[in-house]
Amino acid sequence: ADVPANCPPPNPLNNVYWGDLHVHTRYSLDASTQDTRTTPDQAYAFARGERLGLQPWQDGKPLRSLQLSRPLDFAAVTDHAELLGEVALCSDPGSDSYGSLWCRGFRAFPRAAFFLFNSAAASGRRTGLCGDNGERCLEATRGPWQDILRAAEAGNDPAGDCSFTSFPAYEWTGASENLSNIHRNVIFRNSIVPVLPESFVDSGDEKGLYLSLAANCLDAGTGCDALVIPHNSNLSDGYMFQMPESLEEIAARRRFEPLMELIQHKGASECYYAPGVSEDELCAFEQLPYNTFGGKFIRWGRELAGPGDGFARGVLADGLAARDTGGANPFELGFIGSTDTHLGTPGAVDEKNFLGHGGAGAPAGDELPSGLVDDLEFNPGGLAAVWAPQNTRDALFDGLRRRETYATSGPRIELRMFAGDKIQPELCESPDLVEQGYAQGQPMGAVLPASSTLKVAVIAQQDPDSLPLQRLQVIKGWVDQDGQPQEAVYDVAGNPDNGASVDLASCTPQGAGAASLCTVWADPAFDPEQPAFYYSRAVENPSCRWSQHFCAAQGVNCDRPQTVPDELSACCAPEHRPTIQERAVSSPVWYYPDTGNEGP
């Protein structure tokens, strides 16, 4: 693709770019039923720094508004492919279906419509609006899909200086047989896309999605290219990453899914924590009290997640085990974060100014909320960081595909990682550290060549608008001779006992930390014959979670419960986590004893 003349020249050592690849607008049914009116154009304008009015609405005017303190570098609107047509039919007074019972219920009872419409889609069925073979809804999908694509083109590099990139995209909202989450976002490289987005109703499962994308995009000879990013595996009850049943399925996984979304509005999927089961207490970060999205609404059937329920560390270990037996790893997955905003507000991750992301189907009403702005277990979500030579579609897409990416829980922590047997111990002192890092090793996302030793260099800089760094960690995973997954977490720089804390009444952070950390770590238990994965984690000092910021601003004192009004009772609930440690988590590197540098 042609690069504008005003675009800064490409940096061969790569720049970090910040984005959000999981964004819903008015075209998603769950957003529309809570009165989100944001258009795709407005979502991209918000990502570029413009202020956006938000529900509740009075006389057509918003009672709230939001603006990013720092614009994003890239974004993608990912409205649900499922029900695009139904929302269009029921929102357009000129449609033949506008006066139908389905559509009257959609407008009059949005909470009920959320459950009714979504239960059909999650079961792989069309609603009664769609007619024979779903033709009416498929035809109605064309309008919003074209508007989504038009907005992506209009929003891409509008200044002609490569300061902002937008991608055509959508969400494929699949469900397993027991309605566990297997949702995926589909991101296209450029404006060459299929005529319609492939929905779960059309394809039936992720294998059908891959086949459709192969036939209508990657193998169509048109220049179309796409990748697929699973999200919320923490809500999949283990169904998101089931072991492929054939070499063809393994190949499809590897071709289409180089990444997974590690953190977003509905929790974190890095690793599982439970006392006595996992020793890594940082894994308790933003875990949900249920293991399927249905558990949100059906409390009597709610179950807690377990270590095998789709958390990234377990999935990566499963991939190593599969490679031992099948010749290829189906789960060589890099990491990103995103928000899953259902307000059309990409990048709205500020804990102090969080207005909620919605998506639970609750209508906004016409008054400001009197209690917490979102459900207690939800969070602002995270950001996707991509290392790329410049901010263009091709450069960013290539960075995503080669997995030179990482996830953050919101702060813009700058994180690099290089690994290999030639990393020099004095790398951190080198005046050309990054150039030497690429020369001596492989970056995050790479498959490493076989060697007799392994060293990992990790370099992190704090977000200047956030807190100092407490520590750097390297996480190693492998499978033992009995086929059991193993892990080790190493503190490699900084100090986990630095005494940092936060005053819960004022949310004022206390204690020292580091503006930057750098180290070269050699694996003390490296076995040249043992396949393994490694990734790094940069962790900030403790800070107030969004809910504590809200509760503190309301003057809640949980030591005097009689003074706490009912609408703020969640502030003092046993499950309320008042503090967090924000973090950045790199994509892994993989070591195999029988390979050269294969790459993604």
C-alpha positions as CSV (number, residue, x, y, z in Angstrom):
1,A,0.0,0.0,0.0
2,D,1.1,3.5,-0.7
3,V,2.4,5.4,2.3
4,P,1.6,9.1,2.6
5,A,4.5,11.5,2.0
6,N,3.9,13.1,5.4
7,C,4.3,9.8,7.2
8,P,7.4,9.6,9.4
9,P,10.0,7.3,7.9
10,P,9.9,3.7,9.1
11,N,12.0,2.9,12.2
12,P,13.9,-0.4,11.5
13,L,14.0,-0.9,15.3
14,N,10.2,-0.4,15.6
15,N,8.1,2.0,17.6
16,V,5.4,1.0,20.0
17,Y,1.8,1.9,19.0
18,W,-1.2,1.8,21.3
19,G,-4.6,0.7,20.2
20,D,-7.9,-1.0,20.9
21,L,-9.2,-3.9,18.7
22,H,-12.4,-4.6,20.5
23,V,-15.0,-1.8,20.2
24,H,-18.8,-1.9,20.0
25,T,-21.1,0.8,18.7
26,R,-24.8,1.3,18.1
27,Y,-24.8,-1.6,15.6
28,S,-24.2,-4.2,18.3
29,L,-27.5,-5.4,19.8
30,D,-26.2,-5.5,23.4
31,A,-24.9,-1.9,23.0
32,S,-28.1,-0.7,21.3
33,T,-30.3,-2.2,24.0
34,Q,-28.5,-0.1,26.6
35,D,-29.1,3.0,24.5
36,T,-25.6,3.4,23.1
37,R,-26.0,5.8,20.1
38,T,-22.3,6.1,19.2
39,T,-21.6,5.5,15.5
40,P,-18.5,3.9,14.1
41,D,-17.4,7.4,12.8
42,Q,-17.8,8.8,16.3
43,A,-15.9,5.8,17.9
44,Y,-12.9,6.5,15.6
45,A,-13.1,10.2,16.3
46,F,-13.1,9.4,20.1
47,A,-10.0,7.3,19.6
48,R,-8.3,10.2,17.9
49,G,-9.0,12.4,20.9
50,E,-12.5,14.0,20.3
51,R,-15.0,14.3,23.1
52,L,-18.0,12.0,23.0
53,G,-21.5,12.4,24.5
54,L,-22.8,9.3,26.3
55,Q,-26.1,8.0,27.7
56,P,-28.3,8.6,29.6
57,W,-30.0,10.9,27.2
58,Q,-32.6,13.7,28.0
59,D,-34.4,15.3,25.1
60,G,-31.7,13.9,22.8
61,K,-28.8,15.4,24.7
62,P,-26.2,13.3,26.6
63,L,-25.9,13.7,30.4
64,R,-22.3,12.5,30.4
65,S,-19.3,12.8,28.1
66,L,-15.8,11.4,27.9
67,Q,-12.5,12.3,26.3
68,L,-9.2,10.5,26.2
69,S,-6.3,12.3,27.8
70,R,-4.1,10.8,25.1
71,P,-5.3,9.7,21.7
72,L,-4.8,6.1,20.5
73,D,-2.6,5.2,17.5
74,F,-5.0,2.6,16.1
75,A,-8.4,1.1,16.6
76,A,-11.0,-1.3,15.1
77,V,-14.8,-1.2,15.5
78,T,-15.8,-4.8,16.1
79,D,-19.6,-4.9,16.1
80,H,-21.2,-8.3,16.4
81,A,-21.8,-9.9,13.0
82,E,-24.7,-11.7,14.7
83,L,-28.0,-9.7,14.8
84,L,-26.6,-6.8,12.7
85,G,-29.6,-7.3,10.4
86,E,-32.1,-7.6,13.2
87,V,-30.9,-4.3,14.8
88,A,-31.1,-2.6,11.5
89,L,-34.6,-3.8,10.8
90,C,-35.9,-2.8,14.2
91,S,-34.2,0.6,14.2
92,D,-35.3,1.8,10.8
93,P,-38.9,3.1,10.7
94,G,-38.9,2.5,7.0
95,S,-38.3,-1.2,7.2
96,D,-41.1,-3.7,6.6
97,S,-40.3,-5.3,10.0
98,Y,-40.3,-2.1,12.1
99,G,-43.9,-2.7,13.3
100,S,-43.4,-6.5,13.9
101,L,-43.9,-8.0,17.4
102,W,-40.2,-8.7,17.5
103,C,-39.2,-5.1,16.8
104,R,-41.9,-3.5,19.0
105,G,-40.5,-5.7,21.8
106,F,-36.9,-4.7,20.9
107,R,-37.8,-1.0,21.3
108,A,-40.2,-1.2,24.3
109,F,-38.4,-3.9,26.4
110,P,-34.7,-3.6,25.6
111,R,-33.6,-5.7,28.6
112,A,-35.9,-8.6,27.5
113,A,-34.8,-8.1,23.9
114,F,-31.2,-8.5,24.9
115,F,-31.8,-12.0,26.3
116,L,-34.4,-13.1,23.6
117,F,-32.3,-12.0,20.6
118,N,-29.0,-13.2,22.0
119,S,-30.3,-16.5,23.1
120,A,-31.3,-17.2,19.5
121,A,-28.0,-16.1,18.1
122,A,-26.0,-18.0,20.8
123,S,-27.9,-21.2,19.8
124,G,-27.0,-20.7,16.2
125,R,-30.5,-19.7,15.1
126,R,-32.1,-16.7,13.4
127,T,-34.9,-14.8,15.0
128,G,-38.5,-14.9,13.6
129,L,-37.7,-11.6,11.8
130,C,-35.5,-13.2,9.3
131,G,-37.8,-15.2,7.1
132,D,-36.9,-18.3,5.0
133,N,-33.2,-19.1,5.2
134,G,-32.5,-15.8,7.0
135,E,-32.6,-13.8,3.8
136,R,-34.3,-10.8,5.2
137,C,-31.7,-10.3,8.0
138,L,-28.8,-11.1,5.7
139,E,-30.0,-8.4,3.3
140,A,-30.5,-6.0,6.2
141,T,-26.9,-6.7,7.3
142,R,-25.5,-5.0,4.2
143,G,-26.4,-1.5,5.3
144,P,-24.6,-1.4,8.7
145,W,-21.7,-3.5,7.3
146,Q,-21.1,-1.0,4.6
147,D,-21.3,1.9,7.1
148,I,-18.8,0.1,9.4
149,L,-16.4,-0.3,6.4
150,R,-17.0,3.2,5.2
151,A,-16.2,4.6,8.7
152,A,-13.0,2.5,8.8
153,E,-11.9,4.0,5.5
154,A,-12.8,7.5,6.5
155,G,-11.1,7.1,9.9
156,N,-7.9,5.6,8.5
157,D,-5.1,8.2,8.5
158,P,-7.4,11.2,8.0
159,A,-4.6,13.7,8.5
160,G,-2.4,12.0,5.9
161,D,0.5,11.8,8.4
162,C,0.2,8.2,9.7
163,S,-0.9,9.5,13.1
164,F,-3.9,7.1,13.3
165,T,-4.9,3.8,11.7
166,S,-8.3,2.1,11.6
167,F,-9.0,-1.5,10.5
168,P,-12.2,-3.0,9.1
169,A,-13.3,-5.6,11.6
170,Y,-16.2,-7.4,13.3
171,E,-16.8,-9.8,16.1
172,W,-17.8,-13.4,15.5
173,T,-19.8,-14.2,18.6
174,G,-19.8,-17.9,19.0
175,A,-20.9,-20.2,21.8
176,S,-20.2,-23.8,22.6
177,E,-22.9,-26.5,23.1
178,N,-23.3,-25.4,26.7
179,L,-23.3,-21.8,25.7
180,S,-19.7,-21.1,26.9
181,N,-18.0,-18.2,25.3
182,I,-15.9,-18.8,22.1
183,H,-16.0,-15.2,20.8
184,R,-13.4,-14.0,18.3
185,N,-12.6,-10.7,16.7
186,V,-11.8,-10.7,13.0
187,I,-9.4,-8.0,11.9
188,F,-8.8,-7.3,8.2
189,R,-5.5,-5.9,6.8
190,N,-7.2,-3.5,4.3
191,S,-10.4,-2.5,2.7
192,I,-10.7,-5.7,0.6
193,V,-13.2,-7.7,2.7
194,P,-16.0,-10.2,2.2
195,V,-19.4,-9.0,1.0
196,L,-20.8,-9.8,4.4
197,P,-19.3,-10.7,7.8
198,E,-19.3,-14.4,8.6
199,S,-21.5,-14.9,11.7
200,F,-21.7,-17.7,14.2
201,V,-25.2,-18.4,12.8
202,D,-23.7,-18.9,9.4
203,S,-20.6,-20.9,10.3
204,G,-21.7,-22.9,13.3
205,D,-18.2,-23.1,14.9
206,E,-14.7,-21.7,14.6
207,K,-13.8,-24.3,12.0
208,G,-16.6,-22.9,9.8
209,L,-15.2,-19.4,10.4
210,Y,-11.8,-20.4,9.2
211,L,-13.2,-22.1,6.1
212,S,-15.2,-19.0,5.3
213,L,-12.3,-16.6,5.7
214,A,-10.1,-18.9,3.6
215,A,-12.6,-19.1,0.8
216,N,-13.8,-15.5,0.9
217,C,-10.6,-13.7,1.9
218,L,-7.2,-15.3,2.2
219,D,-7.5,-17.7,-0.7
220,A,-9.8,-15.6,-2.9
221,G,-6.9,-14.0,-4.8
222,T,-8.3,-10.5,-4.2
223,G,-5.7,-9.2,-1.7
224,C,-7.9,-9.8,1.3
225,D,-6.1,-10.7,4.5
226,A,-7.4,-11.3,8.0
227,L,-6.5,-12.6,11.4
228,V,-8.7,-13.9,14.2
229,I,-8.2,-12.9,17.9
230,P,-10.0,-15.0,20.5
231,H,-11.1,-13.2,23.6
232,N,-12.5,-13.9,27.1
233,S,-11.2,-17.5,27.2
234,N,-11.7,-17.0,31.0
235,L,-15.4,-17.4,30.2
236,S,-15.1,-20.3,27.9
237,D,-15.2,-23.2,30.4
238,G,-12.3,-24.6,28.5
239,Y,-14.1,-24.6,25.1
240,M,-12.2,-21.7,23.5
241,F,-9.0,-23.7,22.9
242,Q,-10.1,-27.3,22.5
243,M,-7.4,-29.5,21.1
244,P,-7.7,-29.7,17.3
245,E,-8.7,-33.2,16.0
246,S,-6.6,-33.2,12.8
247,L,-3.5,-31.7,11.3
248,E,-5.7,-29.6,9.0
249,E,-7.3,-28.0,12.1
250,I,-3.9,-27.4,13.6
251,A,-2.8,-25.7,10.4
252,A,-6.0,-23.5,10.4
253,R,-5.4,-22.4,14.0
254,R,-1.8,-21.5,13.2
255,R,-2.8,-19.7,10.1
256,F,-5.7,-17.6,11.5
257,E,-5.0,-17.2,15.2
258,P,-1.6,-15.7,16.1
259,L,-2.9,-13.9,19.1
260,M,-5.3,-13.9,22.0
261,E,-6.8,-11.0,24.0
262,L,-5.4,-11.3,27.5
263,I,-7.4,-8.7,29.3
264,Q,-10.6,-6.7,28.6
265,H,-13.8,-5.4,30.3
266,K,-14.9,-8.9,31.3
267,G,-11.8,-10.0,33.1
268,A,-8.3,-11.3,32.6
269,S,-7.3,-14.6,31.0
270,E,-3.5,-14.7,31.7
271,C,-3.5,-17.3,34.5
272,Y,-5.6,-18.9,37.1
273,Y,-5.3,-18.3,40.8
274,A,-6.7,-20.0,43.9
275,P,-5.1,-20.4,47.3
276,G,-3.3,-23.8,47.5
277,V,-3.5,-24.3,43.7
278,S,-1.4,-21.5,42.3
279,E,1.5,-19.7,44.0
280,D,1.4,-16.7,41.7
281,E,-0.9,-14.3,43.6
282,L,-0.6,-11.8,40.7
283,C,-2.9,-14.2,38.8
284,A,-5.8,-13.1,41.0
285,F,-5.9,-9.9,39.0
286,E,-9.4,-9.2,37.6
287,Q,-10.7,-12.8,37.8
288,L,-14.4,-13.2,37.5
289,P,-16.6,-15.2,39.9
290,Y,-17.9,-17.4,37.1
291,N,-16.5,-19.4,34.2
292,T,-19.1,-18.7,31.5
293,F,-20.9,-15.6,30.4
294,G,-24.1,-17.3,31.3
295,G,-22.9,-17.4,34.9
296,K,-23.3,-13.6,35.0
297,F,-27.1,-14.0,34.7
298,I,-27.8,-17.5,36.1
299,R,-26.5,-17.5,39.6
300,W,-27.9,-20.9,40.6
301,G,-25.8,-22.6,37.9
302,R,-22.7,-20.5,38.4
303,E,-19.3,-22.2,38.7
304,L,-15.9,-20.8,39.4
305,A,-13.2,-21.1,36.7
306,G,-10.5,-23.8,37.2
307,P,-6.9,-24.0,35.9
308,G,-8.0,-25.8,32.7
309,D,-10.7,-23.3,31.8
310,G,-8.9,-21.4,29.1
311,F,-6.3,-19.4,30.9
312,A,-3.3,-18.5,28.7
313,R,-0.6,-20.3,30.7
314,G,-2.5,-23.6,30.5
315,V,-3.3,-23.1,26.9
316,L,0.3,-22.5,26.0
317,A,1.3,-25.7,27.9
318,D,-1.4,-27.6,26.0
319,G,0.3,-26.4,22.8
320,L,3.6,-27.7,23.9
321,A,2.1,-31.1,24.8
322,A,0.3,-31.2,21.4
323,R,3.6,-30.5,19.6
324,D,5.2,-33.4,21.4
325,T,2.6,-35.8,19.8
326,G,1.4,-34.1,16.7
327,G,4.4,-32.3,15.2
328,A,3.0,-28.7,15.4
329,N,1.9,-26.4,18.2
330,P,-1.7,-25.2,17.6
331,F,-1.5,-22.6,20.4
332,E,1.5,-20.4,19.6
333,L,-0.4,-17.3,20.8
334,G,0.8,-13.8,21.3
335,F,-1.0,-11.4,23.6
336,I,-2.9,-8.2,23.3
337,G,-5.3,-6.3,25.5
338,S,-8.4,-4.3,24.5
339,T,-11.5,-2.8,26.2
340,D,-14.6,-4.5,24.8
341,T,-16.3,-1.1,25.3
342,H,-20.0,-1.1,24.5
343,L,-20.2,2.7,24.6
344,G,-18.1,3.2,21.5
345,T,-15.2,4.5,23.5
346,P,-12.0,2.8,22.4
347,G,-9.1,3.2,24.8
348,A,-11.2,4.4,27.8
349,V,-9.1,2.6,30.3
350,D,-8.5,5.3,33.0
351,E,-9.4,3.8,36.4
352,K,-10.1,7.3,37.8
353,N,-12.5,8.4,35.0
354,F,-14.2,5.1,34.2
355,L,-17.9,5.5,33.1
356,G,-18.5,1.8,32.5
357,H,-18.4,-0.2,29.3
358,G,-21.8,-1.9,29.5
359,G,-22.6,-4.8,27.4
360,A,-24.8,-6.6,30.0
361,G,-28.0,-5.4,28.3
362,A,-29.2,-3.1,31.0
363,P,-31.0,0.0,29.5
364,A,-29.4,3.3,30.6
365,G,-32.7,5.1,31.5
366,D,-32.8,8.8,31.5
367,E,-31.0,9.6,34.8
368,L,-27.4,9.5,35.9
369,P,-26.5,6.3,37.8
370,S,-26.6,6.7,41.5
371,G,-24.3,3.8,42.3
372,L,-21.3,2.2,40.7
373,V,-21.1,2.9,37.0
374,D,-20.6,-0.7,36.1
375,D,-20.9,-4.2,37.6
376,L,-18.4,-4.6,40.4
377,E,-16.5,-7.5,38.8
378,F,-16.0,-5.7,35.5
379,N,-13.0,-3.4,34.8
380,P,-12.0,-0.7,32.3
381,G,-10.1,-3.2,30.1
382,G,-6.7,-2.9,28.6
383,L,-4.8,-1.8,25.5
384,A,-3.0,-3.5,22.6
385,A,0.6,-2.6,22.1
386,V,2.3,-3.3,18.8
387,W,5.9,-2.9,17.9
388,A,6.0,-1.8,14.2
389,P,8.2,0.4,12.0
390,Q,5.4,2.9,11.4
391,N,1.7,3.5,12.0
392,T,0.2,2.1,8.9
393,R,-2.2,-0.8,8.3
394,D,0.4,-3.0,6.7
395,A,3.1,-2.3,9.4
396,L,0.7,-2.8,12.3
397,F,-1.0,-5.9,10.8
398,D,2.5,-7.5,10.2
399,G,3.4,-6.7,13.8
400,L,0.2,-8.4,15.0
401,R,0.8,-11.5,12.8
402,R,4.4,-11.9,13.9
403,R,3.2,-11.5,17.5
404,E,5.6,-8.6,18.4
405,T,2.8,-7.4,20.6
406,Y,1.8,-7.2,24.3
407,A,-1.1,-6.5,26.5
408,T,-1.5,-3.9,29.2
409,S,-4.2,-3.5,31.8
410,G,-4.5,0.2,30.7
411,P,-1.2,2.1,31.4
412,R,1.1,2.7,28.5
413,I,4.1,0.8,30.0
414,E,6.8,0.4,27.3
415,L,8.0,-3.2,27.3
416,R,10.5,-5.1,25.2
417,M,11.8,-8.6,25.4
418,F,14.6,-10.4,23.6
419,A,15.6,-14.0,24.0
420,G,18.3,-16.4,22.8
421,D,21.7,-17.8,23.6
422,K,23.7,-14.9,22.3
423,I,22.2,-12.2,24.6
424,Q,25.1,-10.5,26.3
425,P,25.0,-9.9,30.1
426,E,25.9,-6.2,29.7
427,L,23.2,-5.5,27.1
428,C,21.4,-3.1,29.5
429,E,24.4,-0.9,29.6
430,S,24.7,-0.7,25.8
431,P,24.1,2.7,24.3
432,D,22.4,0.9,21.3
433,L,20.5,-1.5,23.5
434,V,17.5,-2.1,21.2
435,E,19.7,-2.5,18.1
436,Q,21.9,-5.0,20.0
437,G,18.8,-6.8,21.3
438,Y,17.6,-7.5,17.8
439,A,21.1,-8.5,16.7
440,Q,21.7,-10.8,19.6
441,G,18.3,-12.4,20.1
442,Q,14.7,-12.7,19.0
443,P,11.9,-10.4,20.1
444,M,8.6,-11.3,21.8
445,G,6.5,-13.6,19.6
446,A,9.4,-15.5,18.1
447,V,10.2,-19.2,17.9
448,L,13.8,-19.6,19.1
449,P,16.5,-21.7,17.5
450,A,17.8,-24.7,19.4
451,S,20.7,-23.9,21.8
452,S,22.6,-25.0,24.8
453,T,21.7,-21.9,27.0
454,L,18.9,-19.4,27.1
455,K,18.9,-15.8,28.2
456,V,16.1,-13.3,28.3
457,A,16.5,-9.5,28.2
458,V,13.6,-7.5,29.5
459,I,13.4,-3.7,29.3
460,A,10.5,-1.7,30.7
461,Q,9.7,2.0,31.2
462,Q,6.9,3.3,33.3
463,D,4.0,5.2,31.8
464,P,4.8,8.8,32.7
465,D,1.1,9.3,33.4
466,S,0.9,6.3,35.7
467,L,2.8,4.8,38.7
468,P,6.4,3.6,39.0
469,L,7.3,0.1,38.3
470,Q,7.6,-2.3,41.2
471,R,9.2,-5.3,39.4
472,L,9.9,-7.2,36.2
473,Q,9.2,-10.9,36.0
474,V,9.9,-13.8,33.6
475,I,7.3,-16.6,33.5
476,K,8.4,-20.0,32.2
477,G,6.1,-22.9,31.2
478,W,6.8,-26.4,30.2
479,V,5.3,-30.0,30.3
480,D,7.0,-32.6,32.5
481,Q,7.7,-36.2,31.6
482,D,4.3,-37.2,32.9
483,G,2.6,-34.8,30.6
484,Q,1.7,-32.4,33.4
485,P,2.0,-28.6,32.9
486,Q,4.6,-26.8,35.0
487,E,5.4,-23.2,35.5
488,A,7.9,-21.0,37.3
489,V,7.7,-17.3,38.0
490,Y,11.0,-15.4,38.5
491,D,11.3,-11.8,39.8
492,V,14.2,-10.6,37.7
493,A,14.4,-6.9,38.4
494,G,12.9,-4.4,40.9
495,N,11.7,-5.3,44.3
496,P,8.3,-7.0,45.2
497,D,8.8,-5.8,48.8
498,N,9.5,-2.2,48.1
499,G,6.9,-1.0,50.6
500,A,4.7,0.7,48.1
501,S,1.0,1.1,49.1
502,V,-2.0,3.3,48.5
503,D,-4.2,5.3,50.9
504,L,-7.7,3.9,50.2
505,A,-9.5,7.0,51.5
506,S,-7.7,9.4,49.1
507,C,-6.3,6.9,46.6
508,T,-3.0,8.6,47.0
509,P,-0.1,6.2,46.1
510,Q,2.8,5.9,48.6
511,G,6.3,4.5,48.3
512,A,9.1,4.5,45.8
513,G,9.4,2.5,42.6
514,A,11.4,2.5,39.3
515,A,11.0,4.7,36.3
516,S,12.7,2.1,34.2
517,L,14.0,-1.5,34.7
518,C,16.3,-3.6,32.6
519,T,17.9,-6.9,33.1
520,V,19.4,-9.9,31.4
521,W,18.3,-13.2,33.0
522,A,19.7,-16.6,32.3
523,D,17.3,-19.5,32.9
524,P,19.0,-21.4,35.8
525,A,17.0,-24.6,35.0
526,F,17.4,-24.5,31.3
527,D,17.2,-28.0,29.6
528,P,18.2,-27.9,25.9
529,E,16.0,-31.0,25.4
530,Q,12.9,-29.5,27.0
531,P,10.4,-27.4,25.0
532,A,9.3,-24.4,26.9
533,F,7.7,-20.9,26.6
534,Y,8.8,-17.7,28.2
535,Y,7.1,-14.3,28.6
536,S,7.7,-11.2,30.7
537,R,5.5,-9.1,33.0
538,A,6.1,-5.6,34.2
539,V,4.2,-4.7,37.3
540,E,3.4,-1.3,38.7
541,N,3.1,-0.3,42.4
542,P,-0.3,-0.8,43.9
543,S,-3.1,1.7,43.0
544,C,-6.8,2.1,43.6
545,R,-9.1,0.1,41.4
546,W,-11.8,2.0,39.5
547,S,-14.4,1.0,42.0
548,Q,-12.4,2.3,44.9
549,H,-11.8,5.6,43.1
550,F,-15.6,5.9,42.8
551,C,-16.3,4.8,46.4
552,A,-13.6,7.1,47.8
553,A,-15.0,10.1,45.8
554,Q,-18.4,9.4,47.3
555,G,-16.9,9.5,50.8
556,V,-17.8,5.9,51.6
557,N,-16.4,4.7,55.0
558,C,-16.9,1.0,55.3
559,D,-15.9,1.2,59.0
560,R,-19.3,2.9,59.5
561,P,-21.6,0.7,57.5
562,Q,-24.7,2.5,58.8
563,T,-23.6,5.6,56.8
564,V,-23.3,3.8,53.5
565,P,-26.4,4.1,51.3
566,D,-27.8,1.0,49.6
567,E,-26.8,2.1,46.1
568,L,-23.1,2.2,47.3
569,S,-23.2,-1.0,49.3
570,A,-21.0,-2.7,46.7
571,C,-18.2,-0.5,48.0
572,C,-18.1,-2.6,51.2
573,A,-19.0,-6.0,49.7
574,P,-16.7,-8.8,50.6
575,E,-15.9,-9.4,46.9
576,H,-14.8,-5.8,46.4
577,R,-11.1,-5.6,45.5
578,P,-10.1,-2.0,46.3
579,T,-6.5,-2.1,45.0
580,I,-4.8,-3.5,41.9
581,Q,-1.4,-3.7,40.4
582,E,-1.5,-2.6,36.7
583,R,0.8,-4.5,34.4
584,A,2.1,-5.2,31.0
585,V,2.4,-8.7,29.7
586,S,4.6,-9.6,26.7
587,S,3.8,-12.2,24.1
588,P,5.8,-15.4,24.7
589,V,8.8,-16.8,22.9
590,W,8.9,-20.5,22.3
591,Y,12.0,-22.8,22.6
592,Y,12.0,-26.2,20.9
593,P,15.1,-28.5,20.9
594,D,14.5,-29.6,17.3
595,T,14.0,-26.4,15.3
596,G,15.6,-23.3,13.8
597,N,13.9,-20.0,13.9
598,E,10.5,-20.9,12.4
599,G,8.7,-17.7,13.1
600,P,4.9,-17.4,13.2
